[in-house]
């Protein structure tokens, strides 16, 4: 495989800086080292947490899972171990500006297309897309994308606008202009121009091949440091919440409407299919669920007696968030993955309603769904709309290449998942604490559901606030 063209960074000197793009081999080496580190940390936490949990509970040292796990087990043992596995890359990539321990050992780093460290949104995007790049196993999709793209980017890099390059040196801290004197600023510019002249001379002289690599790295690091702006995560989050997310929701209204119709259609199809042929319910429900219905009960009965409400809430939130993220990122497969997620959930809901109606349990199932269901379905529709926009960007690129179209469409689509995550927290809490309760009237359940849905619609339809310009 030929080495890809370097990332070129133009500047005022006319001598562009160049960053050498890393290939699949260096990428695999860094990822393997990071996988070993995060896997080891997660296992060590689980073993230590499990042993301590058993010691505090039963007075003996043991790493076996408890027969009836409680909130302490999930919160103190499982969740931290899962967080180490899931948050290792995004947290370190943002905090260490594109570097992780594995990449440091492999001599690589992640940069944006302008050579700067990746922002929080880019880091989030490229890590969410690992779900697609890892398909069907061992990152086959990501490896294929690296081999087929000119800059050897996986889908996550294409969507986030990032590149894996060879290390060029640690970027200097961002200078604060108000703390620089005029002489200091002129000295930095003069030093950069002198370094640019040295690089230009080295490029023209074939005898300086040995020293040119070091000059290129110093020149690139200097340009990145001079062009870098201070990071202000708080201001960026405020801008996203006040402007970008509401704007993305308004611009996505057409996609939201299409997915809503798709979901409603599949629910109706599930109702019709199982209503006509009850045996088809086995395609959408487990034998245990169907056996429970045949006994005249719902599988949701007695949930609070099996799991604590806090544990049930966390499990519900994790499952719903996984479905929403999958509906989003699988849109990169020309929208087919998003259609599959939405269709399966819609058909399953319609089938379960029809199966419950056959045993005269439809009112009980609707009463269970009333507090949280409408908002959960809204979250699925928003996630599907986000994925649909990714699929459209790839299938019908409107901004040059498919990769460029995907890069421009992804941030707007991802912003739809921010309110989805917040709403799913509320849905999980309600499904864990409210929905399984037998002592609540139907009016109370409908009131909770209507209130949550109204709060969601109020938040989703608010207008973007105008940008506030700093006084000069």
C-alpha positions as CSV (number, residue, x, y, z in Angstrom):
1,X,0.0,0.0,0.0
2,X,1.4,3.4,-1.0
3,X,1.9,5.9,1.7
4,X,-0.9,8.5,1.7
5,X,-0.2,12.2,0.9
6,X,0.7,14.2,4.0
7,X,-1.8,16.6,5.6
8,X,-0.8,20.0,4.4
9,X,-1.2,23.0,6.7
10,X,-0.9,26.4,4.8
11,X,0.3,29.5,6.7
12,X,1.3,33.1,6.1
13,X,4.9,32.3,5.2
14,X,3.9,30.4,2.1
15,X,5.8,27.3,3.3
16,X,3.1,24.8,4.3
17,X,3.6,22.5,7.3
18,X,3.2,18.8,6.6
19,X,2.0,16.0,8.8
20,X,2.7,12.4,7.9
21,X,-0.5,10.4,7.9
22,X,-0.4,7.0,9.7
23,X,-1.6,3.8,8.1
24,X,-3.6,0.8,9.4
25,X,-0.5,-0.8,10.9
26,X,0.3,2.0,13.2
27,X,-3.5,2.4,14.0
28,X,-3.8,-1.3,14.9
29,X,-0.7,-1.2,17.1
30,X,-1.9,1.8,19.1
31,X,-5.4,0.4,19.5
32,X,-4.2,-3.0,20.6
33,X,-2.1,-1.5,23.3
34,X,-5.0,0.7,24.5
35,X,-7.3,-2.3,24.4
36,X,-4.9,-4.2,26.7
37,X,-4.7,-1.3,29.1
38,X,-8.4,-0.6,29.4
39,X,-9.2,-4.2,29.5
40,X,-6.7,-4.8,32.3
41,X,-8.0,-1.8,34.3
42,X,-11.6,-2.9,33.9
43,X,-10.8,-6.5,35.0
44,X,-8.8,-5.2,38.0
45,X,-11.6,-2.9,39.1
46,X,-14.2,-5.7,38.8
47,X,-12.1,-8.2,40.7
48,X,-11.3,-5.7,43.5
49,X,-14.8,-4.3,43.6
50,X,-16.4,-7.8,43.7
51,X,-14.1,-8.9,46.4
52,X,-14.7,-5.8,48.5
53,X,-18.5,-6.0,47.9
54,X,-18.5,-9.6,49.2
55,X,-16.4,-8.8,52.2
56,X,-18.6,-5.9,53.2
57,X,-21.8,-7.9,52.6
58,X,-21.1,-11.5,53.7
59,X,-17.9,-11.0,55.5
60,X,-15.9,-13.3,53.1
61,X,-13.6,-12.5,50.2
62,X,-15.2,-13.7,46.9
63,X,-15.3,-12.5,43.3
64,X,-18.5,-14.3,42.4
65,X,-21.6,-12.2,41.5
66,X,-24.2,-12.1,44.2
67,X,-27.3,-14.3,43.7
68,X,-29.5,-11.2,44.1
69,X,-27.4,-8.2,43.0
70,X,-28.5,-4.9,44.5
71,X,-27.8,-1.3,43.7
72,X,-24.4,-1.3,45.4
73,X,-23.2,-4.1,43.1
74,X,-24.3,-2.3,39.9
75,X,-23.1,1.1,41.0
76,X,-19.9,0.1,42.7
77,X,-18.7,-2.8,40.6
78,X,-20.3,-3.1,37.2
79,X,-20.7,0.6,36.2
80,X,-17.1,1.7,36.9
81,X,-15.8,-1.3,35.0
82,X,-18.1,-0.6,32.1
83,X,-17.1,3.1,32.2
84,X,-13.4,2.2,32.0
85,X,-14.1,0.2,28.8
86,X,-16.5,2.7,27.2
87,X,-15.0,6.1,28.2
88,X,-11.3,5.3,28.0
89,X,-10.8,6.6,24.5
90,X,-13.1,9.6,24.4
91,X,-11.9,11.0,27.8
92,X,-8.2,10.5,27.1
93,X,-8.4,11.7,23.5
94,X,-10.0,15.0,24.6
95,X,-7.9,15.4,27.8
96,X,-4.6,14.5,26.2
97,X,-5.4,16.3,22.9
98,X,-5.5,13.3,20.5
99,X,-3.0,11.1,22.4
100,X,-3.7,7.9,24.4
101,X,-1.0,5.7,26.1
102,X,-1.3,3.2,23.2
103,X,-0.9,5.9,20.5
104,X,2.0,7.5,22.4
105,X,3.8,4.1,22.3
106,X,2.9,3.7,18.6
107,X,4.1,7.3,17.9
108,X,0.8,8.6,16.6
109,X,-1.9,11.2,17.5
110,X,-5.3,12.2,16.4
111,X,-5.7,15.7,14.8
112,X,-8.5,17.7,13.1
113,X,-8.1,18.5,9.4
114,X,-6.4,21.8,10.3
115,X,-3.8,20.0,12.4
116,X,-5.3,21.2,15.7
117,X,-6.3,18.8,18.6
118,X,-9.8,17.3,18.1
119,X,-12.6,19.1,19.8
120,X,-15.1,17.4,22.2
121,X,-17.7,16.9,19.5
122,X,-15.2,15.3,17.1
123,X,-13.9,13.0,19.8
124,X,-17.5,11.9,20.6
125,X,-18.3,11.3,17.0
126,X,-15.3,9.2,16.1
127,X,-15.8,7.0,19.2
128,X,-19.5,6.5,18.7
129,X,-18.7,5.3,15.2
130,X,-16.6,2.5,16.6
131,X,-19.9,0.6,16.7
132,X,-20.0,0.6,12.9
133,X,-16.2,0.4,12.3
134,X,-16.1,-2.7,14.5
135,X,-18.6,-4.6,12.4
136,X,-18.9,-7.5,11.8
137,X,-15.9,-8.2,14.1
138,X,-12.3,-7.2,14.6
139,X,-12.9,-3.8,12.9
140,X,-13.4,-5.2,9.4
141,X,-15.5,-2.2,8.3
142,X,-13.0,0.3,9.7
143,X,-10.0,-1.5,8.1
144,X,-11.8,-1.6,4.8
145,X,-12.5,2.1,5.0
146,X,-8.8,2.8,5.8
147,X,-7.7,0.9,2.8
148,X,-10.2,2.5,0.4
149,X,-9.9,6.2,1.5
150,X,-7.1,8.4,0.3
151,X,-6.1,9.5,3.8
152,X,-6.6,6.0,5.4
153,X,-9.5,7.1,7.6
154,X,-12.0,4.8,9.2
155,X,-15.7,5.8,9.1
156,X,-15.4,7.5,12.5
157,X,-12.6,9.7,11.2
158,X,-14.5,10.6,8.1
159,X,-17.6,11.6,10.1
160,X,-15.6,13.5,12.7
161,X,-13.1,15.2,10.3
162,X,-10.1,13.7,12.0
163,X,-6.9,12.0,10.9
164,X,-4.3,9.7,12.5
165,X,-0.9,11.2,12.0
166,X,2.6,10.4,13.2
167,X,3.6,12.2,16.4
168,X,5.1,15.7,15.6
169,X,5.8,16.8,19.2
170,X,3.7,18.1,22.0
171,X,1.8,21.2,21.2
172,X,2.7,24.2,23.3
173,X,0.1,25.6,25.7
174,X,-2.2,28.1,24.1
175,X,-0.9,31.6,24.6
176,X,-3.2,34.1,26.1
177,X,-3.0,37.2,23.9
178,X,-3.6,39.7,26.7
179,X,-0.5,38.3,28.5
180,X,1.8,38.7,25.6
181,X,3.9,41.8,25.1
182,X,4.4,43.2,21.6
183,X,8.0,42.1,21.7
184,X,7.1,38.5,22.8
185,X,4.5,38.2,20.0
186,X,7.0,39.5,17.4
187,X,9.7,37.1,18.7
188,X,7.3,34.2,18.2
189,X,6.5,35.3,14.6
190,X,10.2,35.8,13.8
191,X,11.1,32.4,15.2
192,X,8.4,30.7,13.1
193,X,9.4,32.5,9.9
194,X,13.1,31.5,10.5
195,X,12.0,27.9,11.0
196,X,9.9,28.0,7.8
197,X,13.0,29.2,5.9
198,X,15.0,26.3,7.3
199,X,12.4,23.8,6.3
200,X,12.1,25.3,2.7
201,X,15.9,25.0,2.3
202,X,15.9,21.4,3.6
203,X,13.2,20.5,1.1
204,X,15.3,21.8,-1.8
205,X,18.5,20.1,-0.7
206,X,18.5,16.3,-1.1
207,X,21.6,16.1,1.2
208,X,19.5,17.1,4.2
209,X,17.1,14.2,4.1
210,X,18.4,13.0,7.4
211,X,17.7,16.3,9.2
212,X,14.6,17.2,7.3
213,X,12.2,14.9,9.3
214,X,13.1,16.6,12.6
215,X,12.7,20.1,11.0
216,X,9.3,19.0,9.6
217,X,8.0,17.9,13.0
218,X,9.3,21.1,14.8
219,X,7.7,23.2,12.1
220,X,4.3,21.4,12.3
221,X,4.3,21.6,16.1
222,X,5.1,25.3,16.0
223,X,2.3,26.1,13.5
224,X,-0.2,24.1,15.6
225,X,0.9,25.9,18.7
226,X,0.7,29.4,17.1
227,X,-2.7,28.7,15.5
228,X,-4.3,27.1,18.5
229,X,-7.1,28.8,20.3
230,X,-7.7,28.3,24.1
231,X,-10.3,25.6,24.9
232,X,-13.4,26.7,26.8
233,X,-15.5,23.6,27.2
234,X,-18.1,25.4,29.3
235,X,-18.6,28.1,26.6
236,X,-18.8,25.4,24.0
237,X,-21.5,23.5,25.9
238,X,-23.5,26.7,26.5
239,X,-23.4,27.5,22.8
240,X,-24.5,24.0,21.9
241,X,-27.5,24.0,24.3
242,X,-28.6,27.5,23.4
243,X,-28.0,27.7,19.7
244,X,-26.7,24.6,17.9
245,X,-29.0,21.9,19.3
246,X,-32.3,23.9,18.8
247,X,-31.1,24.8,15.3
248,X,-30.3,21.2,14.5
249,X,-33.8,20.2,15.7
250,X,-35.4,22.8,13.5
251,X,-33.4,21.7,10.4
252,X,-34.2,18.1,11.0
253,X,-38.0,18.4,11.1
254,X,-38.4,16.7,7.7
255,X,-36.3,13.7,8.8
256,X,-38.2,13.5,12.1
257,X,-41.5,13.5,10.3
258,X,-40.4,10.7,7.9
259,X,-39.2,8.5,10.8
260,X,-42.3,9.2,12.8
261,X,-44.4,7.9,9.9
262,X,-42.1,4.9,9.4
263,X,-42.4,4.0,13.1
264,X,-46.2,4.4,13.1
265,X,-46.5,2.3,10.0
266,X,-44.4,-0.5,11.4
267,X,-46.5,-0.5,14.7
268,X,-49.6,-0.8,12.6
269,X,-48.0,-3.6,10.6
270,X,-47.1,-5.5,13.7
271,X,-50.7,-5.1,15.1
272,X,-52.1,-6.4,11.8
273,X,-49.8,-9.3,11.3
274,X,-50.1,-10.8,14.8
275,X,-53.8,-9.9,14.9
276,X,-54.3,-12.0,11.7
277,X,-51.8,-14.7,12.7
278,X,-51.2,-14.9,16.5
279,X,-48.5,-17.5,15.9
280,X,-46.3,-14.8,14.4
281,X,-45.9,-13.3,17.9
282,X,-43.1,-15.7,18.5
283,X,-41.0,-13.7,16.0
284,X,-41.1,-10.7,18.2
285,X,-41.4,-12.0,21.8
286,X,-39.6,-14.6,23.8
287,X,-41.3,-17.9,24.8
288,X,-41.3,-16.7,28.5
289,X,-43.2,-13.5,27.6
290,X,-45.8,-15.4,25.6
291,X,-46.1,-18.0,28.4
292,X,-46.7,-15.2,30.9
293,X,-49.5,-13.8,28.6
294,X,-51.1,-17.2,28.4
295,X,-51.3,-17.3,32.2
296,X,-53.2,-14.0,32.2
297,X,-50.3,-11.9,33.4
298,X,-47.9,-9.3,32.0
299,X,-44.1,-9.9,32.0
300,X,-43.9,-6.5,33.6
301,X,-45.8,-7.6,36.7
302,X,-43.7,-7.8,39.9
303,X,-40.6,-6.1,38.4
304,X,-40.0,-4.1,41.6
305,X,-40.1,-7.3,43.5
306,X,-37.3,-8.8,41.4
307,X,-35.0,-5.8,41.1
308,X,-34.6,-2.6,43.1
309,X,-36.0,0.5,41.4
310,X,-32.6,2.1,41.1
311,X,-31.1,-1.0,39.4
312,X,-34.1,-1.3,37.1
313,X,-33.8,2.4,36.1
314,X,-30.1,2.0,35.2
315,X,-30.8,-1.1,33.2
316,X,-33.6,0.5,31.3
317,X,-31.6,3.7,30.6
318,X,-28.6,1.7,29.4
319,X,-30.7,-0.5,27.1
320,X,-32.7,2.5,25.6
321,X,-29.5,4.5,25.1
322,X,-27.8,1.6,23.3
323,X,-30.8,1.3,21.0
324,X,-30.8,5.1,20.3
325,X,-27.0,5.2,19.6
326,X,-27.3,2.2,17.3
327,X,-30.2,3.8,15.4
328,X,-27.9,6.8,14.9
329,X,-24.5,5.3,13.9
330,X,-26.0,2.5,11.8
331,X,-27.3,5.2,9.6
332,X,-23.8,5.3,8.1
333,X,-24.7,2.1,6.4
334,X,-26.7,4.0,3.8
335,X,-29.5,4.4,6.3
336,X,-30.3,0.6,6.2
337,X,-29.2,0.1,9.8
338,X,-31.5,2.9,11.0
339,X,-34.4,1.5,9.1
340,X,-33.8,-1.9,10.7
341,X,-33.7,-0.6,14.2
342,X,-36.8,1.6,13.8
343,X,-38.7,-1.2,12.0
344,X,-37.9,-3.9,14.5
345,X,-38.9,-1.8,17.4
346,X,-42.1,-0.7,15.7
347,X,-43.1,-4.2,14.6
348,X,-42.2,-5.5,18.1
349,X,-44.4,-3.0,19.8
350,X,-47.4,-3.7,17.5
351,X,-46.9,-7.4,17.9
352,X,-46.8,-7.2,21.7
353,X,-49.9,-5.1,21.8
354,X,-51.8,-7.6,19.5
355,X,-50.6,-10.5,21.6
356,X,-51.7,-8.8,24.8
357,X,-55.1,-7.9,23.2
358,X,-55.6,-11.6,22.3
359,X,-55.5,-12.4,26.1
360,X,-57.4,-9.3,27.1
361,X,-54.3,-7.7,28.6
362,X,-54.0,-4.7,26.2
363,X,-55.4,-2.2,28.7
364,X,-52.9,-3.4,31.3
365,X,-50.0,-3.1,28.9
366,X,-51.0,0.3,27.8
367,X,-51.3,1.4,31.4
368,X,-47.8,0.2,32.0
369,X,-46.5,2.1,28.9
370,X,-48.5,5.3,29.6
371,X,-46.0,7.0,32.0
372,X,-42.8,6.5,30.0
373,X,-43.7,5.0,26.6
374,X,-44.6,8.0,24.5
375,X,-41.4,9.8,25.4
376,X,-39.3,6.7,24.8
377,X,-40.9,6.4,21.3
378,X,-40.2,10.1,20.7
379,X,-36.5,9.4,21.6
380,X,-36.4,6.5,19.1
381,X,-37.9,8.7,16.4
382,X,-35.3,11.4,17.0
383,X,-32.4,8.9,17.0
384,X,-33.8,7.5,13.8
385,X,-34.0,10.9,12.2
386,X,-30.3,11.5,13.1
387,X,-29.4,8.2,11.5
388,X,-31.5,8.9,8.4
389,X,-29.5,12.1,7.9
390,X,-26.3,10.2,7.9
391,X,-27.7,7.7,5.4
392,X,-28.9,10.5,3.1
393,X,-25.5,12.2,3.3
394,X,-23.8,9.0,2.0
395,X,-26.4,7.9,-0.5
396,X,-27.0,11.4,-1.9
397,X,-23.9,13.6,-1.2
398,X,-24.6,17.3,-1.6
399,X,-21.2,18.6,-0.6
400,X,-18.5,17.0,-2.8
401,X,-17.5,13.5,-1.9
402,X,-19.4,11.1,0.3
403,X,-16.8,11.5,3.0
404,X,-17.1,15.3,3.0
405,X,-20.9,15.1,3.0
406,X,-20.8,12.7,5.9
407,X,-18.5,15.0,7.8
408,X,-20.8,18.0,7.4
409,X,-24.0,16.0,8.2
410,X,-22.8,14.2,11.3
411,X,-22.4,17.0,13.9
412,X,-26.0,18.2,13.2
413,X,-27.3,14.7,13.4
414,X,-25.5,14.0,16.6
415,X,-26.9,17.0,18.3
416,X,-30.3,15.3,18.2
417,X,-29.0,12.7,20.6
418,X,-28.2,15.2,23.3
419,X,-31.9,15.8,24.3
420,X,-32.5,12.1,23.7
421,X,-29.9,11.1,26.4
422,X,-31.5,13.6,28.8
423,X,-35.0,12.4,28.2
424,X,-33.9,8.7,28.5
425,X,-32.6,9.4,32.0
426,X,-36.1,10.6,33.0
427,X,-37.7,7.7,31.2
428,X,-35.5,5.2,32.9
429,X,-36.3,6.8,36.3
430,X,-40.0,6.7,35.6
431,X,-39.9,3.1,34.3
432,X,-38.0,2.0,37.3
433,X,-39.9,3.9,40.0
434,X,-43.4,4.6,38.6
435,X,-44.5,2.3,35.8
436,X,-44.3,-1.1,37.6
437,X,-46.3,0.2,40.6
438,X,-49.7,-1.5,41.0
439,X,-51.2,1.2,43.3
440,X,-51.3,4.0,40.7
441,X,-54.5,4.8,38.9
442,X,-54.7,5.0,35.1
443,X,-55.3,8.8,35.4
444,X,-52.1,9.2,37.4
445,X,-50.2,7.2,34.9
446,X,-51.5,9.1,31.9
447,X,-50.8,12.4,33.7
448,X,-47.2,11.4,34.3
449,X,-46.8,10.4,30.7
450,X,-48.5,13.5,29.3
451,X,-46.4,15.7,31.6
452,X,-43.1,14.1,30.5
453,X,-44.1,14.2,26.9
454,X,-45.1,17.9,27.2
455,X,-41.8,18.7,28.8
456,X,-40.0,17.0,26.0
457,X,-41.9,18.8,23.3
458,X,-41.4,22.1,25.0
459,X,-37.7,21.6,25.2
460,X,-37.4,20.3,21.6
461,X,-39.4,23.1,20.0
462,X,-37.7,26.1,21.7
463,X,-36.1,28.7,19.4
464,X,-32.3,29.0,19.1
465,X,-31.0,32.0,21.0
466,X,-29.0,34.6,19.0
467,X,-25.3,34.5,19.4
468,X,-23.9,37.0,21.9
469,X,-20.9,38.8,20.6
470,X,-18.1,39.9,22.9
471,X,-17.8,43.6,23.5
472,X,-14.7,45.2,22.0
